[in-house]
Amino acid sequence: MTHPSDVAVGIVGLGGIGQHHATLLVERGAALVGGMDIDADARRRFHEEFDVRAYKDESDLYANCDAVFITTPNRFHEEYAISALKAGLDVLLEKPLAHTVESAERIAEAARAAEGFCMVGFNNRFAEPVQVLKGYQTEGRFGETTHVEANYVRRRGVPGRGSWFTSEDVAGGGALIDIGVHAIDLALYFLDHPEVVEVSGETRSEFGGRDDYAYVDMWGDDAGADGFEVEDSATAFIRDADGNTVSLEVAWATNRPTNDEFVIRGTEAGATFDRGSNELTLHEATAFDGDHHHFSDAAIETRGSDGHAAEQGAFLRAVAAGEAPDINTIDEGLSVQRVIDAIYRSSERGEAVRLD
């Protein structure tokens, strides 16, 4: 069996997240063999930083790889994921699966027919507090999990206006498809990725399109209000076939405090996970003789390792073993994409949307 460190890895899309993945690969001693980008400056920077070839054409990269990470803007996920799968490579595809649900479905169809596999980059699942929480959940400590409150709220965090993140055509949406995708995935993960049957949602663009948008920091250059074409917040309610639910709050910008909490409610216990601080707290109530209860909220301490690094490890082990991983699957990624699409459609129609 191949050792994970011997898997030849390439990266398609050499922007910020591609650079981050490359750095983590080098730190773990993985075999980073090259990168690909259509932008000459990005190729030059990548070559100088990592001392490997950077190609303009993906086929030249694929010829030297066992697996690729695809970290391009959303619109180009389909093009590169399908070409990599057709080349017989295993693929780690950064979230979201695609910029539209139709594109996501085409990627999923190609993955099912391919020799290799496609793993979707939901790195938050690999955070140690999430794995601890999932372990408690699996052993039955929470009883039946019935509701998840999922929050990914920035007070002022619109990416660079005029960047691809704020382009409807390239990104496919705004805060919902960018950071909301993580919140939806984690919530569905805590519910064991159920069959979602109904979604009601509202998306809003209240800040990014204003000339007087006030902020302290912004990723990239600010092209102003004309460079903002998407929503900056979303609120949604998601229901599965068994009546379990998710309440979702997502925002790049809003007039309220930042909130990264996920609250899991079960019939026997619950938990709060703060994605921002990695804090995990269990909520339990124990009955004793007499008319009173003993309440205990227990803080759980973990090492809080890098989720991207742990995700990479799982991917490389799967490639080395020649077996598709059973986490972050293509079908789970497609399920998340369908929920995102349903939230957008619900907001447009002003009514709940059925998925069954």
C-alpha positions as a Markdown table, in Angstrom:
| # | Residue | x | y | z |
|---|---|---|---|---|
| 1 | Met | 0.0 | 0.0 | 0.0 |
| 2 | Thr | 1.2 | 3.5 | -0.8 |
| 3 | His | 2.3 | 5.7 | 2.1 |
| 4 | Pro | 0.3 | 8.9 | 2.4 |
| 5 | Ser | 3.5 | 10.9 | 2.2 |
| 6 | Asp | 4.3 | 9.4 | -1.2 |
| 7 | Val | 1.0 | 10.5 | -2.8 |
| 8 | Ala | 1.9 | 13.0 | -5.6 |
| 9 | Val | -0.4 | 16.1 | -5.0 |
| 10 | Gly | -1.1 | 19.0 | -7.3 |
| 11 | Ile | -3.1 | 22.2 | -6.6 |
| 12 | Val | -5.4 | 23.8 | -9.2 |
| 13 | Gly | -6.1 | 27.4 | -8.3 |
| 14 | Leu | -3.2 | 29.2 | -6.6 |
| 15 | Gly | -4.9 | 32.0 | -4.7 |
| 16 | Gly | -5.2 | 32.3 | -1.0 |
| 17 | Ile | -6.7 | 28.9 | -0.1 |
| 18 | Gly | -4.5 | 27.1 | -2.6 |
| 19 | Gln | -1.4 | 28.7 | -1.0 |
| 20 | His | -2.7 | 27.7 | 2.4 |
| 21 | His | -3.2 | 24.1 | 1.4 |
| 22 | Ala | 0.3 | 24.0 | -0.2 |
| 23 | Thr | 1.8 | 25.3 | 3.0 |
| 24 | Leu | 0.1 | 22.7 | 5.1 |
| 25 | Leu | 1.2 | 20.0 | 2.6 |
| 26 | Val | 4.8 | 21.0 | 2.8 |
| 27 | Glu | 4.6 | 21.2 | 6.6 |
| 28 | Arg | 3.4 | 17.6 | 6.8 |
| 29 | Gly | 6.1 | 16.4 | 4.4 |
| 30 | Ala | 3.6 | 15.5 | 1.6 |
| 31 | Ala | 4.7 | 15.2 | -2.0 |
| 32 | Leu | 3.6 | 18.6 | -3.5 |
| 33 | Val | 4.6 | 18.2 | -7.1 |
| 34 | Gly | 3.1 | 21.3 | -8.8 |
| 35 | Gly | 0.3 | 23.8 | -9.2 |
| 36 | Met | -1.9 | 25.2 | -12.0 |
| 37 | Asp | -3.4 | 28.6 | -12.6 |
| 38 | Ile | -4.4 | 30.7 | -15.6 |
| 39 | Asp | -2.8 | 33.7 | -14.0 |
| 40 | Ala | 0.9 | 34.2 | -14.7 |
| 41 | Asp | 1.6 | 36.1 | -11.5 |
| 42 | Ala | 0.0 | 33.4 | -9.4 |
| 43 | Arg | 2.1 | 30.8 | -11.1 |
| 44 | Arg | 5.3 | 32.8 | -10.5 |
| 45 | Arg | 4.5 | 33.3 | -6.8 |
| 46 | Phe | 3.7 | 29.7 | -6.3 |
| 47 | His | 6.9 | 28.5 | -8.0 |
| 48 | Glu | 9.0 | 31.0 | -6.0 |
| 49 | Glu | 7.3 | 30.0 | -2.7 |
| 50 | Phe | 7.3 | 26.2 | -3.0 |
| 51 | Asp | 10.0 | 25.5 | -5.6 |
| 52 | Val | 7.8 | 23.3 | -7.8 |
| 53 | Arg | 6.4 | 23.6 | -11.3 |
| 54 | Ala | 3.4 | 25.8 | -11.9 |
| 55 | Tyr | 1.5 | 25.1 | -15.1 |
| 56 | Lys | -0.9 | 27.1 | -17.3 |
| 57 | Asp | -2.7 | 23.9 | -18.5 |
| 58 | Glu | -4.2 | 21.5 | -16.1 |
| 59 | Ser | -3.4 | 18.4 | -18.2 |
| 60 | Asp | 0.3 | 19.1 | -17.8 |
| 61 | Leu | -0.2 | 19.0 | -14.0 |
| 62 | Tyr | -2.5 | 16.0 | -14.0 |
| 63 | Ala | 0.2 | 14.0 | -15.9 |
| 64 | Asn | 2.4 | 14.3 | -12.8 |
| 65 | Cys | -0.2 | 13.7 | -10.0 |
| 66 | Asp | -2.0 | 11.0 | -8.1 |
| 67 | Ala | -4.4 | 13.5 | -6.7 |
| 68 | Val | -5.3 | 17.2 | -6.9 |
| 69 | Phe | -6.8 | 19.9 | -4.6 |
| 70 | Ile | -9.1 | 22.2 | -6.5 |
| 71 | Thr | -9.2 | 25.6 | -4.9 |
| 72 | Thr | -10.5 | 27.8 | -7.8 |
| 73 | Pro | -13.4 | 30.3 | -7.6 |
| 74 | Asn | -16.7 | 28.4 | -7.5 |
| 75 | Arg | -17.7 | 28.8 | -11.2 |
| 76 | Phe | -14.7 | 26.8 | -12.3 |
| 77 | His | -15.1 | 23.8 | -9.9 |
| 78 | Glu | -17.0 | 21.8 | -12.5 |
| 79 | Glu | -14.5 | 22.3 | -15.3 |
| 80 | Tyr | -11.4 | 21.2 | -13.2 |
| 81 | Ala | -13.1 | 18.5 | -11.0 |
| 82 | Ile | -14.6 | 16.7 | -14.0 |
| 83 | Ser | -11.3 | 16.8 | -16.0 |
| 84 | Ala | -9.3 | 15.6 | -13.0 |
| 85 | Leu | -11.8 | 12.7 | -12.4 |
| 86 | Lys | -11.7 | 11.8 | -16.1 |
| 87 | Ala | -7.9 | 11.7 | -15.8 |
| 88 | Gly | -8.2 | 9.0 | -13.1 |
| 89 | Leu | -7.2 | 11.3 | -10.2 |
| 90 | Asp | -8.6 | 11.5 | -6.7 |
| 91 | Val | -9.9 | 15.0 | -6.0 |
| 92 | Leu | -10.3 | 17.2 | -2.9 |
| 93 | Leu | -12.7 | 19.9 | -4.0 |
| 94 | Glu | -13.0 | 23.0 | -1.8 |
| 95 | Lys | -16.4 | 24.0 | -0.7 |
| 96 | Pro | -19.0 | 24.7 | -2.1 |
| 97 | Leu | -19.4 | 21.8 | -4.6 |
| 98 | Ala | -20.2 | 24.4 | -7.3 |
| 99 | His | -21.7 | 27.8 | -8.0 |
| 100 | Thr | -25.1 | 26.3 | -8.9 |
| 101 | Val | -27.0 | 23.2 | -8.0 |
| 102 | Glu | -27.0 | 22.1 | -11.7 |
| 103 | Ser | -23.2 | 22.3 | -11.9 |
| 104 | Ala | -22.9 | 20.4 | -8.6 |
| 105 | Glu | -25.1 | 17.6 | -9.9 |
| 106 | Arg | -22.9 | 17.3 | -13.0 |
| 107 | Ile | -19.8 | 17.0 | -10.7 |
| 108 | Ala | -21.5 | 14.4 | -8.6 |
| 109 | Glu | -22.5 | 12.4 | -11.7 |
| 110 | Ala | -18.9 | 12.4 | -13.0 |
| 111 | Ala | -17.6 | 11.4 | -9.5 |
| 112 | Arg | -19.9 | 8.4 | -9.3 |
| 113 | Ala | -18.7 | 7.2 | -12.7 |
| 114 | Ala | -15.0 | 7.8 | -12.1 |
| 115 | Glu | -12.2 | 5.5 | -11.1 |
| 116 | Gly | -11.1 | 8.0 | -8.5 |
| 117 | Phe | -13.1 | 9.7 | -5.8 |
| 118 | Cys | -14.1 | 13.3 | -5.0 |
| 119 | Met | -14.0 | 14.5 | -1.4 |
| 120 | Val | -15.6 | 17.9 | -0.5 |
| 121 | Gly | -13.6 | 20.4 | 1.5 |
| 122 | Phe | -15.7 | 20.8 | 4.6 |
| 123 | Asn | -12.8 | 21.3 | 7.0 |
| 124 | Asn | -14.8 | 22.3 | 10.0 |
| 125 | Arg | -15.9 | 18.7 | 10.5 |
| 126 | Phe | -12.3 | 17.9 | 11.3 |
| 127 | Ala | -11.9 | 20.4 | 14.1 |
| 128 | Glu | -11.2 | 18.4 | 17.3 |
| 129 | Pro | -14.1 | 19.7 | 19.3 |
| 130 | Val | -16.5 | 18.7 | 16.4 |
| 131 | Gln | -15.0 | 15.2 | 16.4 |
| 132 | Val | -15.4 | 15.0 | 20.2 |
| 133 | Leu | -18.9 | 16.2 | 20.0 |
| 134 | Lys | -19.7 | 13.7 | 17.2 |
| 135 | Gly | -18.2 | 10.9 | 19.3 |
| 136 | Tyr | -20.5 | 11.7 | 22.3 |
| 137 | Gln | -23.4 | 11.9 | 19.9 |
| 138 | Thr | -22.6 | 8.5 | 18.3 |
| 139 | Glu | -22.4 | 6.8 | 21.7 |
| 140 | Gly | -25.9 | 8.1 | 22.5 |
| 141 | Arg | -25.1 | 10.7 | 25.2 |
| 142 | Phe | -27.5 | 13.2 | 23.6 |
| 143 | Gly | -30.3 | 10.8 | 23.0 |
| 144 | Glu | -32.1 | 11.8 | 19.8 |
| 145 | Thr | -30.7 | 15.0 | 18.3 |
| 146 | Thr | -33.7 | 17.0 | 17.3 |
| 147 | His | -32.5 | 20.6 | 16.5 |
| 148 | Val | -29.4 | 22.5 | 15.6 |
| 149 | Glu | -28.9 | 26.2 | 15.9 |
| 150 | Ala | -26.3 | 27.1 | 13.3 |
| 151 | Asn | -24.6 | 30.5 | 13.3 |
| 152 | Tyr | -21.9 | 31.9 | 11.2 |
| 153 | Val | -22.3 | 35.7 | 11.7 |
| 154 | Arg | -19.7 | 38.4 | 11.0 |
| 155 | Arg | -20.4 | 41.9 | 12.2 |
| 156 | Arg | -18.4 | 43.4 | 9.3 |
| 157 | Gly | -16.8 | 40.9 | 7.1 |
| 158 | Val | -17.7 | 41.4 | 3.5 |
| 159 | Pro | -14.8 | 40.1 | 1.3 |
| 160 | Gly | -13.3 | 42.5 | -1.2 |
| 161 | Arg | -16.1 | 44.2 | -3.1 |
| 162 | Gly | -15.3 | 43.6 | -6.7 |
| 163 | Ser | -13.5 | 40.3 | -6.1 |
| 164 | Trp | -14.9 | 37.1 | -7.3 |
| 165 | Phe | -16.5 | 36.5 | -3.9 |
| 166 | Thr | -19.0 | 39.3 | -4.6 |
| 167 | Ser | -19.7 | 38.4 | -8.2 |
| 168 | Glu | -23.0 | 36.6 | -8.8 |
| 169 | Asp | -21.7 | 35.0 | -12.0 |
| 170 | Val | -18.5 | 33.6 | -10.5 |
| 171 | Ala | -19.4 | 32.8 | -6.9 |
| 172 | Gly | -23.1 | 31.9 | -7.4 |
| 173 | Gly | -24.1 | 33.9 | -4.4 |
| 174 | Gly | -22.8 | 35.7 | -1.4 |
| 175 | Ala | -22.6 | 35.0 | 2.3 |
| 176 | Leu | -24.8 | 32.0 | 2.1 |
| 177 | Ile | -22.8 | 30.1 | -0.5 |
| 178 | Asp | -19.5 | 31.3 | 1.0 |
| 179 | Ile | -19.7 | 30.8 | 4.7 |
| 180 | Gly | -23.3 | 29.6 | 5.1 |
| 181 | Val | -22.2 | 26.4 | 3.3 |
| 182 | His | -20.0 | 25.5 | 6.3 |
| 183 | Ala | -22.9 | 26.2 | 8.8 |
| 184 | Ile | -25.3 | 24.1 | 6.8 |
| 185 | Asp | -22.9 | 21.2 | 6.4 |
| 186 | Leu | -22.0 | 21.1 | 10.1 |
| 187 | Ala | -25.7 | 21.2 | 11.1 |
| 188 | Leu | -26.6 | 18.4 | 8.8 |
| 189 | Tyr | -23.5 | 16.5 | 10.0 |
| 190 | Phe | -24.8 | 16.7 | 13.5 |
| 191 | Leu | -28.1 | 15.3 | 12.3 |
| 192 | Asp | -26.3 | 12.5 | 10.4 |
| 193 | His | -27.1 | 14.1 | 7.0 |
| 194 | Pro | -30.8 | 13.4 | 6.9 |
| 195 | Glu | -33.2 | 13.7 | 4.0 |
| 196 | Val | -34.1 | 17.4 | 4.0 |
| 197 | Val | -37.7 | 17.9 | 2.9 |
| 198 | Glu | -38.5 | 21.6 | 3.4 |
| 199 | Val | -36.6 | 24.8 | 3.5 |
| 200 | Ser | -37.8 | 28.3 | 4.2 |
| 201 | Gly | -35.3 | 31.2 | 3.9 |
| 202 | Glu | -34.7 | 34.9 | 3.3 |
| 203 | Thr | -31.6 | 36.4 | 1.9 |
| 204 | Arg | -30.8 | 40.1 | 2.2 |
| 205 | Ser | -28.4 | 42.6 | 0.7 |
| 206 | Glu | -28.3 | 45.5 | 3.2 |
| 207 | Phe | -24.7 | 46.6 | 3.5 |
| 208 | Gly | -22.3 | 45.6 | 0.7 |
| 209 | Gly | -24.2 | 47.6 | -1.9 |
| 210 | Arg | -24.1 | 50.9 | 0.1 |
| 211 | Asp | -21.7 | 53.7 | -0.7 |
| 212 | Asp | -21.5 | 54.4 | 3.0 |
| 213 | Tyr | -20.7 | 50.8 | 4.0 |
| 214 | Ala | -18.6 | 51.2 | 7.2 |
| 215 | Tyr | -15.9 | 48.7 | 8.0 |
| 216 | Val | -12.5 | 48.4 | 9.6 |
| 217 | Asp | -11.0 | 45.5 | 7.5 |
| 218 | Met | -11.7 | 44.1 | 4.1 |
| 219 | Trp | -10.1 | 41.2 | 2.3 |
| 220 | Gly | -8.6 | 42.5 | -0.9 |
| 221 | Asp | -9.3 | 45.9 | -2.5 |
| 222 | Asp | -12.6 | 47.6 | -2.2 |
| 223 | Ala | -14.2 | 48.4 | -5.6 |
| 224 | Gly | -17.1 | 50.1 | -3.8 |
| 225 | Ala | -20.9 | 49.4 | -4.0 |
| 226 | Asp | -20.8 | 48.8 | -7.7 |
| 227 | Gly | -18.6 | 45.7 | -7.1 |
| 228 | Phe | -21.2 | 44.0 | -4.9 |
| 229 | Glu | -23.8 | 41.8 | -6.6 |
| 230 | Val | -24.8 | 39.3 | -4.0 |
| 231 | Glu | -26.5 | 38.9 | -0.6 |
| 232 | Asp | -24.7 | 39.7 | 2.6 |
| 233 | Ser | -26.9 | 37.7 | 5.0 |
| 234 | Ala | -29.4 | 34.9 | 5.1 |
| 235 | Thr | -31.9 | 33.4 | 7.6 |
| 236 | Ala | -33.4 | 30.0 | 7.1 |
| 237 | Phe | -35.3 | 27.1 | 8.7 |
| 238 | Ile | -34.6 | 23.6 | 7.5 |
| 239 | Arg | -36.7 | 20.5 | 8.2 |
| 240 | Asp | -35.9 | 16.9 | 7.6 |
| 241 | Ala | -38.2 | 13.9 | 7.0 |
| 242 | Asp | -38.3 | 13.0 | 10.7 |
| 243 | Gly | -39.3 | 16.5 | 11.8 |
| 244 | Asn | -35.8 | 17.4 | 13.1 |
| 245 | Thr | -34.8 | 21.0 | 12.3 |
| 246 | Val | -32.0 | 23.5 | 11.7 |
| 247 | Ser | -32.3 | 27.2 | 12.3 |
| 248 | Leu | -29.6 | 29.1 | 10.3 |
| 249 | Glu | -28.2 | 32.6 | 10.7 |
| 250 | Val | -25.4 | 33.7 | 8.3 |
| 251 | Ala | -24.0 | 37.1 | 7.6 |
| 252 | Trp | -21.0 | 38.8 | 6.1 |
| 253 | Ala | -22.3 | 42.0 | 7.7 |
| 254 | Thr | -25.0 | 42.8 | 10.1 |
| 255 | Asn | -25.7 | 45.1 | 13.0 |
| 256 | Arg | -25.4 | 42.5 | 15.8 |
| 257 | Pro | -22.5 | 40.8 | 17.6 |
| 258 | Thr | -20.4 | 38.2 | 15.8 |
| 259 | Asn | -21.7 | 34.7 | 16.5 |
| 260 | Asp | -20.0 | 31.4 | 15.6 |
| 261 | Glu | -22.0 | 29.1 | 17.9 |
| 262 | Phe | -23.6 | 25.8 | 17.0 |
| 263 | Val | -26.1 | 24.7 | 19.6 |
| 264 | Ile | -27.1 | 21.0 | 19.5 |
| 265 | Arg | -30.3 | 20.0 | 21.3 |
| 266 | Gly | -31.0 | 16.4 | 22.1 |
| 267 | Thr | -33.6 | 14.5 | 24.2 |
| 268 | Glu | -31.0 | 13.5 | 26.9 |
| 269 | Ala | -28.4 | 16.3 | 26.6 |
| 270 | Gly | -27.1 | 19.0 | 24.4 |
| 271 | Ala | -23.9 | 20.9 | 23.5 |
| 272 | Thr | -22.6 | 24.3 | 22.4 |
| 273 | Phe | -19.7 | 24.4 | 20.0 |
| 274 | Asp | -18.1 | 27.8 | 19.3 |
| 275 | Arg | -16.4 | 27.5 | 15.9 |
| 276 | Gly | -14.5 | 30.7 | 16.4 |
| 277 | Ser | -12.9 | 29.9 | 19.8 |
| 278 | Asn | -13.1 | 26.0 | 19.5 |
| 279 | Glu | -14.8 | 25.9 | 22.9 |
| 280 | Leu | -17.1 | 22.9 | 23.5 |
| 281 | Thr | -19.6 | 22.8 | 26.3 |
| 282 | Leu | -22.0 | 19.9 | 27.2 |
| 283 | His | -25.4 | 20.6 | 28.7 |
| 284 | Glu | -27.0 | 17.9 | 30.8 |
| 285 | Ala | -29.7 | 17.7 | 33.5 |
| 286 | Thr | -29.9 | 14.8 | 35.9 |
| 287 | Ala | -33.0 | 13.9 | 38.0 |
| 288 | Phe | -32.7 | 12.9 | 41.7 |
| 289 | Asp | -35.2 | 11.9 | 44.4 |
| 290 | Gly | -37.5 | 14.7 | 45.1 |
| 291 | Asp | -38.7 | 17.5 | 43.0 |
| 292 | His | -35.5 | 19.0 | 41.8 |
| 293 | His | -32.8 | 18.5 | 39.1 |
| 294 | His | -29.1 | 18.8 | 39.1 |
| 295 | Phe | -27.9 | 20.8 | 36.1 |
| 296 | Ser | -24.3 | 20.5 | 34.9 |
| 297 | Asp | -22.6 | 22.3 | 32.0 |
| 298 | Ala | -19.2 | 20.7 | 31.4 |
| 299 | Ala | -16.5 | 22.5 | 29.4 |
| 300 | Ile | -14.5 | 20.1 | 27.2 |
| 301 | Glu | -10.8 | 20.9 | 26.5 |
| 302 | Thr | -9.2 | 19.8 | 23.2 |
| 303 | Arg | -6.0 | 20.6 | 21.4 |
| 304 | Gly | -7.8 | 22.6 | 18.7 |
| 305 | Ser | -5.7 | 21.4 | 15.8 |
| 306 | Asp | -6.0 | 22.8 | 12.3 |
| 307 | Gly | -9.1 | 21.4 | 10.5 |
| 308 | His | -7.6 | 21.8 | 7.1 |
| 309 | Ala | -4.5 | 19.8 | 8.1 |
| 310 | Ala | -6.6 | 17.0 | 9.5 |
| 311 | Glu | -8.8 | 17.0 | 6.4 |
| 312 | Gln | -5.7 | 16.7 | 4.3 |
| 313 | Gly | -4.5 | 13.8 | 6.3 |
| 314 | Ala | -7.8 | 12.0 | 5.9 |
| 315 | Phe | -7.7 | 12.6 | 2.1 |
| 316 | Leu | -4.1 | 11.5 | 1.6 |
| 317 | Arg | -4.7 | 8.3 | 3.7 |
| 318 | Ala | -7.8 | 7.5 | 1.5 |
| 319 | Val | -5.8 | 8.1 | -1.7 |
| 320 | Ala | -2.9 | 5.9 | -0.4 |
| 321 | Ala | -5.3 | 3.1 | 0.5 |
| 322 | Gly | -7.2 | 3.3 | -2.8 |
| 323 | Glu | -10.5 | 3.7 | -1.0 |
| 324 | Ala | -13.0 | 6.5 | -1.0 |
| 325 | Pro | -13.4 | 8.1 | 2.4 |
| 326 | Asp | -16.8 | 7.8 | 4.2 |
| 327 | Ile | -16.7 | 11.4 | 5.3 |
| 328 | Asn | -17.2 | 14.6 | 3.2 |
| 329 | Thr | -18.7 | 12.5 | 0.4 |
| 330 | Ile | -19.9 | 13.8 | -2.9 |
| 331 | Asp | -23.5 | 13.0 | -2.0 |
| 332 | Glu | -23.2 | 15.0 | 1.2 |
| 333 | Gly | -21.8 | 17.9 | -0.7 |
| 334 | Leu | -24.7 | 17.7 | -3.1 |
| 335 | Ser | -27.2 | 17.6 | -0.3 |
| 336 | Val | -25.7 | 20.8 | 1.1 |
| 337 | Gln | -25.8 | 22.4 | -2.3 |
| 338 | Arg | -29.5 | 21.5 | -2.7 |
| 339 | Val | -30.3 | 23.2 | 0.6 |
| 340 | Ile | -28.5 | 26.4 | -0.5 |
| 341 | Asp | -30.4 | 26.4 | -3.8 |
| 342 | Ala | -33.7 | 25.9 | -1.9 |
| 343 | Ile | -32.9 | 28.8 | 0.4 |
| 344 | Tyr | -32.3 | 31.1 | -2.6 |
| 345 | Arg | -35.5 | 29.9 | -4.3 |
| 346 | Ser | -37.5 | 30.3 | -1.1 |
| 347 | Ser | -36.3 | 33.9 | -0.7 |
| 348 | Glu | -37.2 | 34.7 | -4.4 |
| 349 | Arg | -40.7 | 33.1 | -4.0 |
| 350 | Gly | -41.5 | 34.3 | -0.5 |
| 351 | Glu | -42.6 | 30.9 | 0.6 |
| 352 | Ala | -41.3 | 27.5 | 1.8 |
| 353 | Val | -39.7 | 25.2 | -0.8 |
| 354 | Arg | -40.2 | 21.4 | -0.7 |
| 355 | Leu | -37.3 | 19.2 | -1.7 |
| 356 | Asp | -38.9 | 15.7 | -1.8 |
